């Protein structure tokens, strides 16, 4: 079982700001499908934050991963054209 961290050098966003969650979901997807690892948690580690540098995120559901795959395939198709 693994918990995956994504290191960030910027400031921690406020709860109302849009998060860059897709990158964590891509790591989860890769760990599960390609490395056959069970992911039990996702969290950002904000290196510039001194008090509480971790921001825990919920795991992606199978439908979140499916939607992300579809979005990435569309982007790749546009790049090829």
URQUIMO-V492510 format. One record per helix or strand of 2 or more residues. SS is the DSSP state (helix for helix, strand for strand). FROM is the first residue (numbers start at 1). TO is the last residue. Records with the same first field share a line. If there is no record, write none. Layout:
SS=FROM-TO, FROM-TO
This chain:
strand=2-8, 39-46, 54-57
helix=21-33, 62-80
